[in-house]
Amino acid sequence: MGRKKSSATRGLITAAVLFVTCLVLFTVYVREGPTGPLHTVQLGAAEVLQPVRSAVGLVAQPVASARQSVDNVFSDSEEMERLREEARENEELAAQASRLQSENDRLRELLDGERASYEYGPLAGVVAPVGDQFTQRIVIDVGTEDGIGPEQPVIVGDNTLVGRTTGRVTANTAEVMLVTDQNFAAGVRVVPPADFDPSSGELVSDASDEETRYGEGLLQTSWEGYLGVDFVGLGATVEKDDFVVTSGRAGDLELLFPPGLFVGTVESVSSRDIDQYKKIVVNPAANPDTLQEVRVIVGW
């Protein structure tokens, strides 16, 4: 117990001595001038420790630079992500504008192509396709309440024939048999492009000219799947890229379609001496798979 008290006493004495020494040195340091001994010792210590501080600075500098680089990377990543998001939004807006422009062009073409001698139903949207590989048909969103009836021509664009309504017409819908359906048939005429006026659907040359023999026949899809014109005589003038338009008749019979509806162009034509008729393949002007809006001709 006496040893512990002695150690404590010595600790207190040492602390008191150190306190008094520090007080004396501080007093001397304050009272002496810049050239005093204590100031000289301070400057020498600073010079001795300067390399150590420089070394510590050199070590710390790469760490600070690395931290700055990391901050810059995160900042750049955020900026890049923001730019990418803006680019995606701009692409979506451009795609939407393109779709609206395309829709506007289609609707304008349908409306601008009206002929004074025809009576049209309202614009109709394609609801759904129906049928199988042998029957190609669609359903449109107009019906008897819109003046639509069975066996009426259905067109797109500048009076391009794409099909006809069937007997399945309800108050608000109608089924359309497309020209590529194997049950579809129409009387057509094959004419050179220079001899046909799409705006009126009329021939611009004298069809009664004895030197002009337009091919006339029946438009239908064969069992092999190609759209063609049958029963065109070998003496008729038919060439590749000629226009195929409705004739409005077959012989002396009036058919379901008015004359002058554009159907497509001649893709190929061939004949043999043993054949009675030309073999004509037609490329339809309207792709049935891309139909979105159509109109029905309800009177002419």
Buried (B, 14 or more C-beta within 10 A) or exposed (E): EEEEEEEEEEEEEEEEEEEEEEEEEEEEBEEEEEEEEEEEEEEEEEEEEEEEEEEEEEEEEEEEEEEEEEEEEEEEEEEEEEEEEEEEEEEEEEEEEEEEEEEEEBEEBBEEBBBEEBEBBEBBEBBEBBBEEEBBBBBBBBBBEBBBBBEBBBBBBBBBBBBBBBEBBEEBBBBBBBBBBBEBBBBBBBBBEEBBEBEEBBBEEEEEEEEBEBBBBBBBBEEEEBBBBBBBBEEBEBEEEBBBBBBBBBEEEEBBBBBBBBBBBBBEBEBEEEEEBBBBBBBBBBEBEEBEBBBBBBEB
